[in-house]
Structure formats: C-alpha cells, structure tokens
Amino acid sequence: MWPMNFRPRPTYGWVSCACAAFLCTGLAASAISVYAAERFEVTEATIAGTQQAIRDHRVTCHQIVAQYLDRIRTYDQSTRLNSLVVLNPDALEEADRFDAEFTLTQKIRGLQCIAVIVKDNYDTKDLQTTGGSLAMKGFVPVSDAFMVSRIREAGAIILAKSNMAEWAFSPYETVSSIAGITRNPYDLEVVPAGSSGGTAAAVAANFGAVGLGTDTGNSIRGPSSHNALVGIRPTIGLTSRDGIIPLFLGADVGGPIVRTVEDAATLLDTLAGYDPEDPITQDAVGHVPKSYKMFLDRHGLRGARIGVFRAYLDSPTTDPQVRALTETAIGDLKALGAKIIDPFVIPNFEALTRDIFCGDFQSDLNAYLAKHGQGAPYKNLAQIVESGLYLPYIEGRLKQTAAAKPASTADHTVCPDVLHNDKKLAFRAAIRAAMMQYKLQAIVYPTWSNAPRKVGDDRSPAGDNSQVLSPQSGFPAITVPMGYTHEVLPAGLTFFGDAFSEGTLIKFAYAYEQATRHRHPPPMFPPLSRLP
C-alpha cells in the first residue's frame, strides 16, 4: 500500500507531428511552433471562438492542439497540479487531418478541432481506461463509451484522460492509485473536489477546451464549483451511461465540465440522445430540443420564478463568505428580472430523503467487467480486492462492499433507478408539487456551503450540497461561478429544476453568467506567451 502523499508519475508522453506525407505536403505551416499562432491564444478560448479563429485563418488546428500540449508539458507536473493520466499520442495527427480537410472545404462542423479532456472512467478505444485504479492499468477497451463516440463523430479530439477519485469513491478529493493527488489550480494547497477533479482542474487551467465528467452524487457539479467552472448534471436518461465504469448505476450520469454556459450548451447538443445500449435514455425521446444554444438569452431571467432553498444556505457550518456570495447572487437574480420566492421549502424533506440513498457498486462493476469479457484485467470486484492494487483510504470500503454478497450480474431490484424506486418517485412528486405550488421554474442554492478544503483535510466542514436534490430525483442541475471566497477560492451557484428542464436552466444560468462574469482563469497558469 502507498501513503496518501504517493504520487505515481502519469503515464503520458509527448507527441510529435506524425502526419503522413500526403498530409504534410500542404500543411508545412501547421507544423510551425505554437508561437507562430501569435494572434490566437487558447487560454479561456471558447468552442465558437476557437472555430472562428480557424475560419479566419488566424490559426491552424495543429497549432491549437500543440499549444494545449505545451501548456500541459509546462504546468501539469511542475506545479504538482497533476490533473492528467494519459495523453492521446495521435492528437496532433488528428489535428493535421482536420487541417487538410479544412484546406479543401473551408468548412467546420460540429466539434471539429475542439480538444476534450475525458475523465478516466469513460471507455476510450485507443487510450487506457482505469477508473483511477492501478488494478486497471493498461486496460484499453475495444470500443468507446457512447458519449465518447458522439463527440468523436462530431469531430472533437480526445486530448487526454484525466485523474479521478479512485473508483469515483470521494466527492471531496481527487486521489488515485493510478496517478496520485490532483490539486486545485486556484490554490495548489486545496482540493479540486471529486471525483471528476482531474477534468475540472485541467479545464480550469486551460489544458483543453472542454471536459467530460460523471456525477453520481456530486462529481460534475462539485469539481466545477471548486474550479470556477460550469457543470451540468443532466436528467437521468438524457445522456447514455454505456461504457462508463459505474459507481451506482441508478444514480450515475455523464455531462459537461466547461468554462462557459455557451460551451455547456454546445457540448450537451452532442452528448444528449437515445442510446439503445442504455434503455433509460428512451425516456429522453421527445425531450431533446433541436439545440440547447437556442436558450442562450442574456435577458433569460426576466419574469423567471425561482425559489431559494435555504436549507443549504442557513446551516450553522456555512462559511460566512459563501453565505454572502449567495445573498449577492440572489440580489443579482432579482435585479435581472427574476421573481424570487424565499424561502422555498419542500414539505417533509427530511422524512422523504431518509434512507433514500442506495446503490450496488459490486454488481454494477461486475456487470461492466463482464461486458468487456477477456479484455478486462479482472472478472469481478473480489479479484480486484485480492490484487491489493488500491490506496489505503478506500481499502475498508472496497473490502466491505466485496464481502456484502456475491454478485456476478447487476441486480437492480436491490436499487432500482429513479423511475422504478418508490422512495425516489415519492421524492420527485414532492419536489414537483412544491414547485407547482409557487409556480417555480427553478431552485437555487450554493453548490458548496464551504470553501475547498486543504489537501489531506477530512475533518473541517465540507459543505457538499449536491448529494440529494438532483441525484435522488434524477432531475437536472447546473452550477455556475458566483465569485470567490478567501480572495482566491471559487464558489458556485446551482440552478435545479424538473426533469428535462436543461434548456430553462441553461437560460437562467447564461443570463446570470453574462451579467456577472465571475470566472477568471487561475493566475498561476497564465498564457505561455506571458512567461519570462
């Protein structure tokens, strides 16, 4: 076993232009050093801004990808941020192929030339997928997760796989046996939250354009909040879980971790939709709009009816600075035209949510491993426990889970999904009834009631407000930056709504974001052109 400060060296290496002769012939300019692209800087670049710069011939895709790789090489390990596990060795070659296509067509579609950071629990057919565990080191699935295949089909470049809390066990920190400790780019002595902390830290530090995370109880919204990002936990069923290493399948969902609401909407356009390999996505049919970008309305809060869920704001352990930021945010919503109902109360909330948590990690993981057959390094959780390839902080939980009962296939009668679980159906109905009573379109609350903890601190109040409302109902939630506590530590505001209300939540979050503009990049990770 390794101590908590164990930090294995990430397995990524550095790539060079490997384009074939027929591509290189017309692309000599694209092989020039990244600094030839003086008129375009990837730091804080959006999807639309990146693609417009290519259309304007201010930069090539090769130069964009090379600039991200230079930032990773310069910052990730030297600062101990340690956000990434493995890089795509073909990323520059993929960029060159796009440049060749663009030279001929002068057209850009979908997510072409958008560099994506993917959490290491998404299957990728050309990069190892480990779930943060040394037990899975070297495992390369034969096919992509459904959402990975969607973004590839849209032309995105998978730039890297990111570190995560081992087996996604921790919402508070991102520590794994495969890559060690990930830190927060705004303050390297504090955590980025978990379990998608690697994706969030990398996107916040501008190591890629956008990222993919997964969320069982917190793991998209928590890391997004701690890193001044926008994160969407979609409605259960809006995005496919196929090809994602599960934690508790009934609550798992994947979605965007990005720097702007516009990029979140753009990425969700590609991610959302029916997947026959994940039957719960059938519920999304008829609920996916033509484009989530149609909801990007700067005046979207005019006439909105929004409730304040004070149970997550008025706790005695809430950081006074988080409370002050939230009160300011509520005032901003009012100033932007929203009707605020404060407080908003869900009757019998405590009784409804008592014993509502459930999950069967062993069965869900064993089903995932069985699906991969002989390609998987282990057949079941029991074998992984026997391997000893995990960090001490999860040993007790792993052994307790493995000893609970033998499981060879997923038994979802133990913990049905939100559409077949009586407790969760009652909770959904109670939320809807309370919202209907006040004619609410959304509920707001601080994503965390406390600032990010110091690395290694597991005693001070964490303030995670994400575990109940969205995961246990299956309803969507979006977190957006609302400012900084203690001068540098990011804080987020959550917008929560009914099933498949992502469009409405995007509209509200976008109007708030555009009016307040709280996000700024972490000062310790400036553009490379500014380095001495």
N, C-alpha and C positions, 0 to 999 in steps of 0.2 A: 504494500500500500504506500501511497505517497502523502506527504504533508500537504496542508492546504495551500502552501505557497509554491507547490510544484507547478512548473510551467514548461511542459514539453515544447520543443520547437515545432512550430507549424510546418506542415509537410509541403507548403507551396514553394515553387521555384520561380525563376524569372525567365520570361519568354522573349523570343526574338522573332523578327519577321520571317515567317516560314512560307511565304506565298509562293505558288508555282510560277514558272517563268511566264506563262501567258497572262497571269495577273500582274506581275511586276512590270511588264513591258510598259503599260500605260500609267503606272502608279508610282513612278520614282519619287514624285513629290510627297506621296503619303508615307514614305519611309524616312522622311526627314525627321530630325529630333522634334520632340513635342514642342520645344520652344520656338519652332518655326510658326506655330499657331498663335502668334502674339495677340491676335485680335479676338481670340476666344479663350475664356478661362472656364474650366469645368466646375470650379468652386461655386456652389449654390445654383448651378445650371439646372433648368427645368427640362422636362421632356420636349415641350414645344420650343423652348429656346435653343436647345441642342440641335433639333432637326431644322430649325430655321437657319441656324448658322451654317449648316451643311448646304442647304438650298442656296444660300447667298455666297457659297464658295469661299467662306471665311476660314473653313477648317475641314479636314477630312475625318472620316470615321477612325482611320488608323491613328491620327493624331489625338483624337479624343480618348480612345482606349489606352494609348500609350501614356497620356497624361494621368489617367486614373492609376495605371500601374506604377508610374513614377511616384505618385502620392503614397501608394501602399508601401513601396520599397523605402521611401524616405521616412515615413512616420510610424507604420504599424508596430514594428518591433522595437525601434529605437526609443519610442516613448513608453513602451510597455502597454500600449492600448490593447494589442493582442486580440483583434476582432475577427481575424480570418483564419481558416484552417487550411484551405487548399485553393489555388488559383487555377483557372482554365488555361492550359498551355496553348490552346488553339484560339485564344481570344483575338489576337492580332490578325491571324489568318482569316477569321470570320469577318473582322473589320475590313480587311482587304477585299474580300469577296463582295461585300456591300459596296465599297468604293468603286469597284469595277462595274457593278450593276448600275450604280448611280451615274457613272460617266456616260453610260449608254442611254439610260431612260430619263435622267434628271427628275426622277420621282422618288418620293419616300412614302412608305406605307406603314401603318400600324405603329409598332415599337422599334422599327429598324434603327440600329446603331444606339440603342439605349442599353447601357451597361447595368446589369441587375446583380445585386448581392442576394444569394439564396441561403436561407437557414439550412443547417446541415441535417435536418430530418426530412427534407424533400428528396425523393429519388431523382437522381440525375444519371443518365445512361453513360456518361463519359467522365464523371467525377465521383470519387468515393462519397458514400452516404453513411454516417456513423451515429447520428443521434447524440453526439458528444462522447461516445464510449470507445475506449481502446479495444473493447471486445469486437467492434465492428470495423476496425481499421482495415483498409484495403478493400472493403466491400463496394463493388461497383454494380448497381442494378442493371438489368438488361434493357430497361425502358424508363422513361421519365414519368414522374408524377404528372397527373392530368394538368395541373396548373402550370407546371414547368413546360409541358408540351405546348400549352396555349401561348405562352409568351415567346417560345422559340418560333412557333408558326407565325407569330406577329412580327418576327424579325429581331427580337431582343437578343443580346449577347449575354450569356451567363458568365459573369466575370469571375466570381468566386463563391465558395461556400463559407458560411460564417459560423463562428463558435456559438455555443448554446449551453445552457444549464444541462448537465448530463441527464439524458433521458427526459429532459424537459421538467425535471422534478421541482425546480425552485423558481418562484415568481420574483424573488428578491435579488438574486445574484446570478452571474453567468460564469460558472466554473465547471470545467470538464476534464476528464482524464485524457482526452484526445488532444487538447490544446491549452489547458490551464485556465488562468484567470483573465477575463476581459474587464477593462476599466472604462470609466466614463470620460469622453473626450473634453467635457467641460471642467472636470476636476478629476485628475487621474487617481486621486485617493478615495473616490467614491464609486459606487456600483452603477452599472447601466440598467439595473433591474434584470429580470429573467422571464421566460427562458430565452427569448429572442434577442438577448442583449448584444450579441455579436453583429447581427444585422443592423440593429439600431445604432450602435457605436460607429459602424463602418459608414452608414448612410449619413449620419450626423457629421462625420469627419470628411465627407465628400470623397470616399473611396469608390463610389459608384453612384449612378444616377438615382436609382430606386431600389427597394428591397422587398423580399417576401419573408413574412414571419408566420408563426402559428400561434393560436391562442386557445387554451383550454379553460383558464380562469382569469388570465391577466396578460398573457405573454406577447401580445401585439401592443396593447394599449399602455401597459406599464413601461416597457422599454421606450416606447415613443414619447411618453410624458417625461421620462428622466433624461431624454436626449433632445428635447425641443423639436420634436417631430410630429407629424400627423400619422395616426394609425387607425385603421378600420378593422374592427371585428365584425364581419358580415353576419347577417342572419344565417342560422344553421340551415343548410340546404342551398344557399346562394352560390357557394363555391365548393368544389369537389375535395374530398379528403383522400381520394385514391392516390396511393403512392407516397403517403406521408407516414413516417413512423409514429404510431399513436401514443398518446398518454392515456386519456379516457375518450374513446371514440365518440361516445354520446355527446361530449361537450367540445370536441376538437373542431377547429375551423382555421382555414388559412386566409391571409389577406395582405394588404399593402402596408409597408412601413416606408414613409416618404417624407420629403421636406415641405411639400405644399399640398393644399387641398386639391388644387387642379391636377397635380400628378396622381393623387389618390384616385380621383375620378377617372382619369385616363387609364390607369393600370387596372382598376376594377372593371372597366369595359371589357378588357381582355380576359380577366380571371373568372367572371361570373358566367354561369350557364350550366346546362344539363350535362351530366356525365353518366352514361349507363352503368359504369363500374361503381358508382356511388348512388344507389337508388333514392336516397333522401333528397338529391338535387332535383328530382321530379317535381318537388314542391315549388321550385323556383320558376317553372314554366308558366309564362304569362305575367311574371312579376319583374322581369328584367327589362328596363327601358331601352330604347334604341341607343342612347348614350347617357351616361351619368354626367357628362360635361354640360348637358342642357340645364343642369341645376346650378351652374356656376353663376350666381346672381349676386352682385355686390349689394343689392338692396333686398336680399332674401329674407332679412329679419323683420321687414315692415309687416305688421299685422300678425306676426308669429305668436303663438301661445305656448309658453314654456314654463314648466314647473321647476322649482328649486328643491332638490332632495336634501333637506337639511340634516338628515341622519348621518350623512357623510361629511358634513361641514362643521357641525357643532360638537363633535366629540371632544372630551377634555384633553385628549392627547394630540389634537390637531395643532400643527405648527402655526403660531400666530401669523407668520408671513404668508403661509398658504391660505389661511382664512382671509387675510387682507386682499390677496390677489383675487380670490374667488369673489369677494364682495365687489371689488372693482370690475371684474368681468360681468357680474350681474348688472351693475350700473351701465356698463357698455352695451349690453344687450337691450336694456331699456332705451338708451339713447339712440340705438339703431332701429327702434320702432317696435320692439317686441313687447307683448303684454306678459308680465311676469307674475306667476302665481307662487307666492312664497309665504309659508312653506307648502310644499306638496307632500302629502302623506299617503302611503299605501296601507290601508287598514289591515291589522293583524299581520304586519310584515314579519315580525319575529316568529310567530307561530307558523306562518306559511313557509318560511325558509328553514325551519328546524328540521334537521336530518334530510335536507333536500340534496345534499352532495352525495354522489355515488359514482363509481367507476370500477373497471376491472382491467387494470393495466396488464396483468398476466395474460388473460385471454386475448385481449386486443393485440398485444405484442406477439404472442404465439401465432395468431392468425396472420399477422404481417409477415413473420418469418416463414410460415408455411407457404404463403403465396409466392415467395421467392425461391422455394424449393432448395435444390442442391447448391444454388448460388449463395445462399445465406451462410454466414460463418458458424452459426449455431441454430439449433432446431427450436429451442424454447428458452424461456427465462431461467429455468432451473440450471441449464448448462451455462448460461452467462454468469449466474451467481457462482457456480463452481469454478469458473475461469479466474475469478479474483481480479478481473480487469475493470476496476472502477475505483473511484475515490472514496475515502473513508466516510465522508459526510453523507453518502447515500447508502452505505452498506446495510444499516439497520432496516431501512425502508425496502431495499431490494430483497433481503432475506425474509422479512415478514410477508411481503407480497408473494414471493415464490412458495412460501410454506402454507399459504392460506388454503389452497386446494389445487389439485392437479387440473391443468387446463390445456387441452390440445387444440380446441377451436373456440372462437368467440361465442360466448353465451350471453346474448344481450337481453335475456329475461332477467338477469341479475341487475342490470342497469339499463333500462330502455332509453331510447333517445327522447328528446323533448316532446316529440309528437305522440309518444306512447307511454309516457311516465305520468302517473296520476298526480303526483305531487307537483311536478313541473307544469302540467296542464292547469292545475288549480292556481299556481303562481302566475302563469300567463294571463289567466282570466281575471285575476285580481288586479294586475297592472293595467290591463285594458279598461276594466271598469272604473278604476280611479282616474285614469287619463280621460276617459269619456265624460266623467262627471264634471271635469273642469275644461272640457274641450281642448285638451293639450295635444300638441304635435310632437313635443319632445320634453325630456327631463334633463337638467344639468346638475353637475356636481364636480368637485375636484377629483381628478383621476387618482391622485395620491394625496392623503392628508398631511403627509410629511415629506421633507426633502430627502433626496437619496442618502442612504446610509453610507458610512465609511466601509471600505473593503474589509471584510472579516468581522464586521459588527452584526451580530444576530440577536442583540438584546434591546436596542433602542426601538421606539415605535416605528413601524414600517409605514402604516397608513394606506395599505393597498385597498382601494375601494372597488376593485373590478371583478371580484370573485362571484358575486351573487346576481345582480340585476340582469346582466347580459348572458352569462353562461348558463344560468339556471332557467332562464326563459327561452333562450335561443334567439332573442331579439338583438338587433344590431346596436353598436356603439362606436362613436368616433371621438378620439382625443385630438386636441389641437393646442398648440402652445398658448399659455396665458401669462407668461412672464417668468421671472427668476427670483428665487429666494436666496438669502445669504449672498447676494451680489451676483453669483455665477451659476447657481443650481437650477435647472429648468423645472417648471411645473406645468401641468396640463389641465385643460377643462374638457370634461366629457359631455357629449350630446348623446342621449339614449332615446330610442323610440321603438315603435311597434314593428312587427315582422315586415321585412321588405320595405322599410321606410328609409333605405340608404339615400335615396335621392333627396328627400326632405332634410335629412341630417347633413348631407353634403351642402345643401343650400344654406343652412344656418351656419355651419362651420366656416364656409367660404366667406360669407358676409362678415362674420366676426374676425376671421383672419385678415381679410383685406383692410378692415378698418383699424386694426390694432397693430399688425405687423410685428409681433413679438419675437419671432425667430431671428436669431443671428447665428452665424457659424461659430464653432468653438475657437477662441482666439489662439489656442496653442497649435492649431492646424491651418495656418494661413496658406494662400496660394504660393506655390513654389517660386513663382517669379518675384516674390517679396523677400525670399530668404537672402541673407547676406552672402 
